[in-house]
Every structure is written in C-alpha cells, then in structure tokens.
Amino acid sequence: MVMKKIILSLIFLVYCSVLYSQNYYSEKGSIDRINMDFTLKYINNNKNALIPVFKDNEIKDKKSLFLAGMFSAIIPGSGEFYTENYWQSVLFIGIEAASWIVNIKYNKKGDDQTTFYQNYANEHWSVVRYANWIERNLDKIVPDQTNVEKCRVLFQSLYKPGNKPWEQINWDKLNEIERIIGSGGGKGQAFSHTLPYYGEQQYFELIGKYPQFSQGWDDSDQNNNGDFYDRVTNNFKYYSSERGKANDYYNIASTFASIIVVNHIVSAIDAVLMAHFYNKAHLNVSYNGNVLPNGKISIRPNLHLSINF
C-alpha cells in the first residue's frame, strides 16, 4: 500500500511537471512574438539601421529525446537539467539522494539488529537443551511405541563432542527424530518443522516463531509432561520481537530501494516529455529585408518550426 502511494505521488509530480512546461513554453512563445512585433516597429522607424538579413531570435539546439531519457535513467534529474527544466532536476535528484540515504541507513540498522538478535539466540537458546527435552518426553509426544523406539535408537548417535551447543548435535539425526514426531503427537501436538542447520536464516527465524522450539530457551520450564505448545517463554517473545525489528528495518530499506528504481523510470519519462516540449516551443525566426526604390522597406519574416516526436 505504501509503495502504491509513492508511485502515484511520483506520477502526479510528472503530471504537474508536464503542465508547468506546457504553460512555460506557451508563455515563452508569446514573448517571442512580442519581440518580433517590437523589432518590426524598430525597423520601420529606423530605416538606416536595416541590414540585409536580421535575426530576432537565435535558434537553439534541439534536445535529443533519447539523450534526455538516457541521462535521467542513469542519474534522475540529469535529463531535466539537460532540457533546462531546473526545478524538476532538483526534485528528482533530491528524491534520489534522500532515497539512497534512507536505504543505506536502514540496511545498516537491519544488519546491526540482526547481529544483536543472533547473538541473543546464541546466548539464550540451545539445541542441546531442546534435544534433551524431546528425549525425556518421547513417551508423551510420540504415542506410537514403535516410533518411540526408533527415536531412542537415533538418540544414541545424536550427541557428539563440541565446544558450542550447535557443534554437539548430529543435525541429520535430530531432523529424522523431528520427522518421526511430525507424523503424529500426543494431544494432537505433532511437530510442524525440522530445525534448519545452525547459521541459516531459517534457523534464527524458527526458534523464535514456533512453540515447538520453546523448550530450547534458557527460561523454559523443561517440563516432563510433553507440553511444548503452551509454554512460550519471555525470552522466546523478546527474541521474536527483536527479530521483527530487524525485518522492519529491512522492509523500510527495501521500500526505498523500490523508490530509487521508480524514480529512475519516472525521471526518464519526464525528461523525454520535457525534451519534446522544449523542441516544440522553440522557433527559428528570421527576417529578410530590403529597401525598395520608393524608399519603403520590404520585410519578409521567415518562421521555421521544428517539432520532434
């Protein structure tokens, strides 16, 4: 919804820019005509100042629609500067600069927040504690005795030496146990997920998202009744909220990254339109004049209009 409003706002700015340019160049054309009228009167009143060919308005270089669009597609606002629409140029450059600043700032905040919540998880959540709770409660969370025995066999080779908790677990064995429990559990509480390998993005997401993993937190009750579903701890909730902050920061950064892309596109379209109106409004006006034998002045205005589409 926010992105939609931003896009509509940028389109509205282009629309206003087009209206302004049309009015500006229309007024400029009127000024050129006034200048021509004054010049004709001056020549009529000052015959001695007449030259064979008098140019009232120097022709200006036509603006390339392709170059205008390309300039703004690369650097928003540069195409508008090229077509001499300076306030639009400042507007698009300002949007570009502000969007990059916000994008970089919130990506940095997201990175810092991610480091924070991951360190918090490493300190307060243990896969060994989670596995120990499962092993103690097998009879309660796995109603099928055959599956209970399968899990007990897997537990015999689950643990291994290591310094960190995640180094002390055979992850493949743990996932196999989780899949067995996932086939059906006591009180209808089958496991819904297998724990991703330590360090993966999904690992840090799931331990603070699903109650299945709540018994791995260091403030869990480590009960022996097989109940994990209603035992969401304060650390679980706090960790989940902190991880949510990181996601919010990244979402803001992503939104402004989208604004950057839209700004390039809108600025390119606007620059092409400005080049079109620039070329449409500029005329080459010249006068051919001669003094006739009777002393009167013969003036032949030549108007050259060039319109590019």
C-alpha positions in Angstrom: 0.0 0.0 0.0 2.8 2.4 0.9 4.6 1.6 -2.3 1.5 2.2 -4.3 1.0 5.7 -2.8 4.7 6.6 -3.5 4.3 5.5 -7.2 1.1 7.5 -7.6 2.8 10.6 -6.0 5.7 10.4 -8.4 3.3 10.1 -11.4 1.4 13.1 -10.0 4.7 15.1 -9.9 5.4 14.2 -13.6 1.9 15.3 -14.5 2.4 18.7 -12.7 5.8 19.0 -14.4 4.2 18.5 -17.9 1.5 21.1 -17.2 4.1 23.5 -16.0 6.3 23.0 -19.0 3.4 23.4 -21.4 2.4 26.7 -19.8 6.1 27.9 -19.6 6.8 27.2 -23.2 3.5 28.7 -24.3 4.3 31.9 -22.5 7.8 31.9 -23.9 6.3 31.6 -27.4 4.2 34.7 -26.7 7.2 36.6 -25.6 9.0 35.7 -28.8 6.0 37.1 -30.8 6.1 40.3 -28.8 9.8 40.6 -29.5 9.2 40.2 -33.2 6.5 42.9 -33.2 8.8 45.4 -31.5 11.6 44.5 -33.9 9.4 45.2 -36.9 8.4 48.6 -35.5 12.0 49.4 -34.8 13.0 48.6 -38.4 10.1 50.8 -39.8 11.2 53.7 -37.7 14.9 53.3 -38.3 15.5 52.5 -42.0 19.1 53.3 -41.8 19.7 50.6 -39.3 18.2 47.9 -41.6 20.6 45.1 -42.5 20.0 42.6 -45.4 19.1 39.8 -43.0 18.0 40.5 -39.5 17.6 37.6 -36.9 15.4 38.4 -34.0 15.7 35.0 -32.3 18.8 32.8 -32.4 17.9 29.2 -33.0 18.7 27.0 -30.0 20.0 23.5 -30.2 17.3 20.9 -30.3 17.2 18.5 -27.4 17.6 14.8 -28.1 14.7 12.8 -26.6 17.0 9.7 -26.5 19.7 11.6 -24.6 17.3 13.2 -22.2 15.7 9.9 -21.3 19.1 8.1 -21.1 20.6 10.8 -18.8 17.7 10.6 -16.4 17.6 6.8 -16.5 21.2 6.8 -15.3 21.0 9.8 -12.9 17.5 11.0 -12.2 17.2 14.8 -12.8 20.1 15.0 -15.2 17.8 14.7 -18.2 15.7 17.5 -16.8 18.8 19.6 -16.4 19.8 18.9 -20.0 16.3 20.2 -21.1 16.7 23.2 -18.9 14.0 22.3 -16.5 16.0 23.0 -13.4 13.4 22.8 -10.7 12.3 19.3 -11.9 16.0 18.4 -12.0 16.4 19.4 -8.3 13.3 17.5 -7.4 14.4 14.2 -8.9 18.0 14.5 -7.7 16.6 15.3 -4.2 14.4 12.2 -4.2 17.3 10.1 -5.4 19.7 11.3 -2.8 17.2 11.1 0.0 16.2 7.5 -1.0 19.8 6.3 -1.1 20.5 7.8 2.4 17.4 6.2 3.9 18.1 2.9 2.1 21.7 2.7 3.4 20.8 3.9 6.9 18.1 1.2 7.4 20.1 -1.6 5.8 22.8 -0.8 8.3 20.2 -0.7 11.2 18.8 -4.1 9.9 22.4 -5.6 9.9 23.1 -4.3 13.4 19.8 -5.6 14.7 20.4 -9.0 13.0 23.7 -9.3 14.7 22.1 -8.4 18.0 19.3 -10.9 17.9 21.6 -13.7 16.6 24.0 -13.1 19.5 21.0 -13.2 21.9 19.9 -16.5 20.4 23.4 -17.9 20.7 23.4 -16.9 24.4 19.9 -18.0 25.4 18.8 -20.8 23.1 20.4 -24.2 23.0 19.8 -27.0 20.5 21.1 -29.4 23.2 18.5 -28.2 25.7 15.8 -28.7 23.0 17.0 -32.2 22.2 17.2 -33.2 25.9 13.7 -32.1 26.4 12.5 -34.2 23.4 14.4 -37.3 24.7 12.8 -37.0 28.2 9.3 -36.6 26.8 9.3 -39.2 23.9 6.7 -41.3 25.5 4.3 -38.4 25.8 4.8 -36.7 22.4 5.1 -39.9 20.4 2.0 -42.2 21.1 3.2 -45.0 18.8 5.6 -47.1 20.8 7.3 -48.4 17.6 8.2 -44.8 16.7 9.4 -44.2 20.2 11.9 -47.0 19.9 13.1 -45.6 16.5 13.7 -42.3 18.1 15.6 -43.8 21.1 18.0 -45.6 18.6 18.6 -42.3 16.8 19.3 -40.5 20.2 22.1 -43.0 20.8 24.1 -41.4 18.0 22.7 -37.8 18.3 25.2 -36.3 20.6 28.9 -35.6 19.8 31.8 -33.7 21.3 32.0 -29.9 20.6 32.5 -26.6 22.2 29.3 -24.8 21.2 25.8 -26.4 21.6 25.3 -26.5 17.8 28.6 -28.4 17.5 27.4 -31.1 19.9 24.5 -32.3 17.8 24.3 -34.6 14.8 21.8 -32.4 12.8 20.7 -35.2 10.4 19.7 -37.4 13.3 17.8 -34.6 15.0 15.9 -33.8 11.9 15.0 -37.5 11.5 13.7 -37.6 15.0 11.6 -34.4 14.3 10.1 -36.0 11.2 9.1 -39.1 13.2 7.4 -36.9 15.8 5.9 -34.9 13.0 3.9 -37.9 11.9 1.7 -37.5 15.0 2.0 -36.4 18.6 0.3 -36.6 21.9 -2.7 -34.2 22.4 -2.6 -33.5 18.7 0.7 -31.6 19.0 2.8 -33.1 16.2 6.0 -31.2 15.4 5.4 -29.0 12.3 9.1 -28.3 11.4 12.6 -29.7 11.3 15.3 -27.4 12.7 17.4 -25.9 9.9 21.2 -26.1 10.3 22.8 -23.6 12.6 23.6 -20.3 11.0 20.9 -20.5 8.3 18.4 -17.7 8.2 15.6 -20.1 8.8 17.3 -21.4 11.9 17.2 -18.0 13.5 13.6 -17.5 12.3 12.1 -20.8 13.5 13.4 -20.8 17.1 11.5 -17.6 17.8 8.5 -18.3 15.7 7.1 -21.8 16.5 6.3 -23.0 20.1 7.8 -26.4 19.1 11.2 -24.9 19.8 10.2 -23.0 23.0 11.9 -25.6 25.3 15.3 -24.7 23.9 15.2 -21.3 25.6 17.0 -21.0 28.9 13.9 -19.7 30.8 11.8 -22.7 29.7 10.3 -24.8 32.4 11.8 -28.0 31.0 8.7 -29.9 32.0 8.2 -33.6 31.7 4.6 -33.6 30.6 5.3 -33.4 26.9 3.6 -30.0 26.7 5.5 -27.6 24.4 2.6 -25.8 22.8 1.5 -23.5 25.7 5.0 -22.9 27.1 6.1 -19.9 25.2 8.7 -18.1 27.3 9.5 -14.5 27.9 12.8 -14.9 26.1 11.0 -16.5 23.2 8.7 -13.5 23.0 11.5 -10.9 23.4 13.7 -12.6 20.8 10.7 -12.7 18.4 10.1 -9.0 18.8 13.8 -8.1 18.3 14.0 -10.2 15.1 10.8 -8.4 14.0 12.6 -5.1 14.4 15.3 -6.2 12.0 12.7 -7.3 9.5 11.0 -3.9 9.8 14.3 -2.1 9.1 15.0 -4.2 6.1 11.4 -3.6 4.8 11.9 0.2 5.0 15.3 -0.2 3.2 13.6 -2.3 0.5 10.8 0.2 0.1 13.2 3.0 -0.6 15.2 0.7 -2.9 12.0 0.4 -4.9 11.5 4.2 -4.8 15.0 4.5 -6.3 14.0 2.3 -9.2 10.7 4.1 -9.8 12.5 7.5 -9.6 14.8 6.5 -12.4 11.9 5.3 -14.6 9.7 8.4 -13.9 12.5 10.8 -14.3 13.4 9.2 -17.7 9.8 9.5 -18.9 9.6 13.1 -17.6 12.9 14.1 -19.3 11.7 12.7 -22.7 8.5 14.8 -22.3 10.4 17.9 -21.4 12.7 17.4 -24.4 9.6 17.1 -26.6 8.0 20.3 -25.3 11.4 22.1 -25.5 11.7 21.3 -29.2 8.1 22.0 -29.9 8.3 25.5 -28.4 11.5 26.8 -29.9 11.2 28.5 -33.3 13.8 29.9 -35.6 12.6 33.4 -36.6 14.4 35.4 -39.2 13.6 38.5 -41.4 14.7 39.3 -44.9 14.6 43.0 -45.5 15.4 45.3 -48.4 14.9 49.0 -49.2 12.7 49.4 -52.2 13.3 52.1 -54.9 10.5 54.2 -53.5 12.2 54.2 -50.1 9.8 51.8 -48.5 11.0 48.8 -46.6 10.2 45.3 -47.7 10.2 42.8 -44.9 9.7 39.1 -45.3 9.6 37.2 -42.0 10.7 33.5 -42.1 9.4 31.2 -39.4 10.9 27.8 -39.1 9.1 25.5 -36.7 10.6 22.2 -35.8 8.6 19.6 -33.9 10.1 16.3 -32.9 8.2 13.3 -31.7 
